[in-house]
């Protein structure tokens, strides 16, 4: 996994002032596994030889060049870490998503075609809160969205998200606002074979390709699950690392970042989150279960809750508190049920007997009784602290900054998002509630939706004009 890590980014040649061909290109650097990626785009316009473009008096051209080069680097493309792959295997992954507007939990789940209960678990929210799926989450809230990370066209991507277009939608709005910068307009256009992105059919269902990574579900030989994170204004590598309880060095190594300052708003990084791995049999429907530290997962038809940490990275499974009908979870040949542990101290050590989770096989909960002699008796397992899903934005390490205010209506009135209607009844599709693109948020916590990145053609045209200015 270490050798396959690569960072997709923008490349500009100072010696020749030339752009790479508009196609996917992987360039590996020794020991770093860095690759550079340019999505396909229309060929840039050729430089005109019209003498009218030649300008005199270019005494300030070096400073202008620095400013122009900065504009190209920051405006044309954001960098994104990608993982090359082959085959058809997928893995669990997480998406860091900032709500662009007030949304119900059920609406967020429909947007990403995800299980609402899985979203609650991934964010350490209490699933026992009454009417939790109708709870309105505030705009600007940063959530972890569970997804499956697949191998598509040789790179890791999540293809579960669907979006049904509405009047006034543009690919730039869908990418930067609705999906918080996780996808780019070009990626959506290519995934859906859209010939003219300026003319979107209303009601069309779009596949939204989202970045993700597997990297063998390990980091430095320890279990980890990877979170795709959109860099926000004010972020730094150390602050991102602190937010997710890792180190700046680890974040830089995983993303092949040259230094703490080598990130910009809009870049998409993958963050390794320490996790608890399971050892479930291959025939279990929850084979490969992995849970990020400080969170939990509900499995076995909502009958079993498996928690990770925060005290250690050992998966601890107990009966879930949800009111569903479940089969017996008692370990055969004992009076222990799932999650029970007995310990007896002696001169030889501590005799520990436990009833552990063995997977959900053919619709049945498998439990297994284990006995061992340990040097010391174990302490009571520490479970993650659960909170109710927030209804107002609280600024802490896990929440994004408050989004920019809505643009004023004619006459100076500030618009208020409407109450969110029920989500689409079509599985896997989502019709956005609330704010229309015309009056939606002027920007998000990840990137301002009102700023459209320069496309390759326009960037090349500006470059040509600037070079003529230098001559």
N, C-alpha and C positions, 0 to 999 in steps of 0.2 A: 504494500500500500504506500510506503514512504516514497518509493521510486516513481510511482505513478501520479503523485500529486503535482498539479500544475496550475498556473495562474493565467487566466485569459485577460489580455490587456490590449492597450493601444500602443502602436509602435510608430515612431517617426524618425526618419533617417536625417541626421543633421548634415551629413556629407553630400547627399544627393538630392535632398528635399523631395523624396519620392515616397509614395504610399505603397504598401504591399498589395498584391493582387486581391481583388474583392472575393476572397474565398476562404475556406477554413484552412488554416496552416498551423501546424504544430512545430514549435521550435524548442528543442530540449537543450538545456544548459547542463553541463556536468554536475552531478551530485545534487542539483537543486530541483530537477524535474519541472523546470519552468516551461510552460508553453504559451504561445501568444496566439490569440484568436481574433479574427476579423470576420464578422458575418458578411454574407454576400450583399452587394449593393450595386446600383446602376453604375456604369463606368463614369468617372469624373470627366468634366468638360476639359477639352484641351486648352492650353494657354493660347491666347490670341496674340498674333504678331502685329496687331494694329498699333501704329506708332502713337496714336492718340492716348494709349494707355500709359505711355512713358511719361514720368513726371520728374521734374528737376527738383533741386533743393531737398536732398534727403539726408541732411546733417544729423538728424535724430533717428536715423534708420536702425542702429543697433538696439536702442531702447524700444522702438516700435516692434522690432523683431521679437524681443523677449516677450512683450505683451501679446503679440500675435501668436507666438508659439504656445504660450500659456493658454490662450483661448482655444487653440486646436486641441491641446491635451485634455483640457477640462470639459470642453463642449462637445467633442465629437463622440466619444465613447466612454463609458464607465468600464472599469475592470471587473472581471468576475472570475472566481476560481472554479475551474471545471475539472472533472475526473474522467479520463478516458476509460472505456470499458468495452467488453465484448460479452456475448452470450445474452441470456434472458433473465438472469437472476436479479431480484430486487432486494432492497433492504429498507428497514424503517429509518425515517429521517424527520427532521423538524424544519419548519419555515418560520422565520421571524417576521411577523406581519403587524404593521401599525394600522389601526382602524382609521379610515379616511373620514368617517362620519359615525354618529351614534348608530349602533346595530345590535339587534338581538343576537344572542348566542346561536340560535337556530339559523339565523341569516348568515352569520360568519361560517357556520358549518356547511351550509348549502353552497356558499361561494367557492369553497375549496373541496366540495364533495367529501367532507370528513364527518366522522361521528361526533356529535356534540359532547358525548361523555368522554371521548378520547381527548378533546380539547380541554375540558375541565381537568382531567387527570394530568395532562402535560404541563398545566400551569399551576398545579397544586391548589385548585379551587375545590370547594366542598360540593360534591354532587348531591348531597342531601338537602340543599337549600330548596324551599318550595318554589315550584314553577321556574326552575333554574333555566330551562331552555328559552323562556320568554323574557328573561332578565336582559335589560338594555345595557350594553357595554358602551363606555364613553369613547368618543373620537380621540385619537392620540394614544390609545392604550396599545402597548406592545404585547402581542400574544405569541405563544409557540403553537404552531399548527402541525399536528402529526400528519405524515404523508408516506406514501411508498415511493422510494427512489428507484426508478427503472433505468434500463440501458436502452437509449434510443439514438440511432444514428451515430453510435460510437462514443457517446458521452452520457453521463448521468443526468437525468432530468425527471421531474415529477410531471406526469401528464394527466392527473386526476381532475384538475380544476377546469370548470366550464363557465362561460359567461354568455348571456343572451343580450344582444345589443339593443339599445334604445335610441329613440330620436336624439340627434345631436352628439352621439358618441363619436369619438375619434380613437384611433389606436394609441395615440400618445396619452389621452385621458385614461383609457382603460389600464395601460401599463403603469403610468406614474402615480395615478391617484387611487384607482380601484384596487390594484394589486400592489400598491406601495413601493413601486420600483423594483420588485422582484423579477419582473419580465420587462423586456424592451419592446417598442413598437415593431422593430424589424423581426424579432423572434416570433411575435404573434402573427405577423403577416406571413412569414415563411411557414409556420406550423399549420396555417389554414389556407395556404395557396391563394392569397388575396392579391389579384393583379393591380387593383387601384385602391390603395388604402384610404384615399380621400372620399370614397363612395362606399360606405358600409351599409349593407342591407339591414334594415330594422328587423329585429326578431331572429337574426342569425345566431346560432350557437357556436361560439369560438372555443377552441382548445387553447388553454393558456399553459405554455411550457414554463416550468419554474425550476430554478437551480436547486440542486441537492448533491449530496455526497455520501458515499459509504465508507471508503477507505478501510475495508475489512472490519468495520465497527470496532476499531481499536486506535489508540493514540499512545505512543511510547509503550506499546505492548500491554496496555491496560484497556479494559472495555470502555468504549465511548460511543456516543451517538452524535451526529453532526447537525448543527443548526445553520441554516442559510440566513445571513444577517446583512441588511442594507445599511451601509455606513451613513450616518446622519451628520448634519452640520454640528461642529463642536466635538465630534468623536475623535478619539485617538486610539492607537493600538493598546496602550496601557489601560485606558478607561474601559474599552470593550472587554479586555481580558479580566479586569476586576469585576465587571458586571456579571460575567459568567464563570467566576471562580477558577480561572486558569491563569497562565502567565503570558506576558507579552511575547516572550521568546517562542512559546508554543504556537501562538496565533501567527507569528511571522513565519515560522517554519512550515506550518500546514498550508499557508497561502502563498508561500514563496515571496513574501514581501521583503524588499530590500532594507527597510528600516521603519522605525515607529512613525515617521512622517510620510511614508510612501503610500498613504491612502487618501481618498477624496470622497466627499459626499456622493452617494449614488453607487459607489463600488459595492459589490456583493462578496462578502467573505464567508467562509465556512468556519464555524467555531466548534472545536471538540468539547463536548460536555461529558464529564465523568459519569459513568453509568454502571448499573448492576446488570450483569448478563445472566441468562438462565441456562440450565442444562436439561432442557426438555427433550423427549424423544422425537425422532423425525416424523412419526405418525401423528403427533399432537397438532391440533389446529393452531395452537399458539406457539409452535416451534420457532425458535429464534427470538423469543420475547426478550426485549432489553428496555430498561427503564432509566431515564436520566436521574442523576442524583438530586434528592430533594423533591421528587415527584412520585407519582404512582401510576398504575395501569389497572384497568378493569378488564378481566378476561373470563373465559368459561361461561359464556352467555350471561354476563353481568353477575356471576355468583362469587367470583374470587377477586380480591384486591391484592396486588403485588406492589410493595413499596420499596423504594431505594433510599437509604440514608435517612437523615443527613449524617449520622454518626459513622457509618461505614458503607462500603460498597457491596454488601451482601443482600441479595434479594430476599425479602421476607413477605410471605403470602398468608393471608387470612381470609375468612369468609367476608364478602362484601356486605355493607350495611344497606344495600338497596333492597327494596321490598319485592323480590322475585322468588319464584318457586325453584328451589335447587335440590339436587340429590345430596345424599349423605356425604359429609366430609370427614367422617371418623376414620382414623387409621385402623386397618384390620389387625385384630389381635391385641388391641389396647383400648384404654378409655380416653385416649388423646384424640382431639379433633385438629383440623388444619390450623397450624400456627402455634399449637401448644408445645411447650418445652419444659422438661423436668431436669433438674440437676441435683446430684448428690455428691457432696464432697467427701473424700476419703484420703488416707495417707498416700495412696497411689496417684491421686489426681482428682479429677471431677468427672463423674459418669453422667453423660448428657444423652437424653432421649428426646427426639423431636418428631413431630408429624409435619412433613413437608409436602409441598405441591409437586405433583408429577406430570402435570399437563392435562389438557382437555382432549380426550381421545374417544372418537366415535360417540360424541354426545355425553360422555361420562367424565366426572371429575376424578382424576387419579391422585391418590395420596400415598405417601411412602413413609414407613416408620424407620428411622435411623437411630443407631446407638453408637456412641463413641466415648473414648476416654481422653479427656483433654487436660492439659497442665493446670488450667484455671477454669472456674465456672464462668459461663458467659453472663453478661449483664442483660437486663431487660432490653429488647430491641427498641430503638428510638425511631419513631415514625415521623414522616414529614408533617410540618405544621400546616394545616389546611385553612384557607380563608374563603369567605363568600366572594363570588365574582363582583368586582367593583362596579358601582354605578356612577362614580365621579372619578376624575383623573387625579391620582396621587403621584407626586414626583418622587420616585425612588429608583433604585438600580434597575428594576425590571420594567419600568414604564417609560414611554417615549415622551418627548416634550409636547406641550400643548400645540396643536396645529394652528396654522395661521387663520385669522378670522375670515369669515365669508365676505366676499366683495359686496359693497353696498348696492341696494336697489336704487332705481331712479327716485330722486327726492331725498336720498340720504338714509333711507330705512335699511336696517340690517336684516337679511332674511334669516328665518329660523327653519332648520330641517324639519320636515313633516315626520309624524310618527311612522315608524317602520311598519309596512303592511306584512301580511303573511308571505313567507317565501314561496317560490314557485313549487307547484305540485309535481312538476316533472323531475324525476330523480336525476341528480347530477347537474341540474341547470339552476341558474340563479338570476333573478331579475332584481336589479338594485333598487332598494327603497330610498325614500328621502330625497336627497339633493340631486337635481338633474345636472348634467355636465355644464349647462349654461350658467348655473348659479352655484356650482359645487365649490368645495374648498379651494382657495387660490393656490394652495400648496399642501404638502404633507410633511410628516416628520422626516421622511426619507429624502424626498426631492420635491421641489416646487413644481406642481403640474402645469403652471402657467409658462414655464420655461421649456421650450422644445429644443433638444439637442440638435446641433448642426448635423445634417446628413453628409455623407462623403462627397457628393457632388458639389454641394454648396461650399464645403470646406475647401475643396480643391480649387474652386473658382476664386474664393477669397485669397488662397495662397498664390494663385497665378497673378491676381491683381497686385498683391503685395510684392511679389518678385519683380514685376514690371516697374513698380514704384522704386525699388532699389537700384534698378539698372539705369 
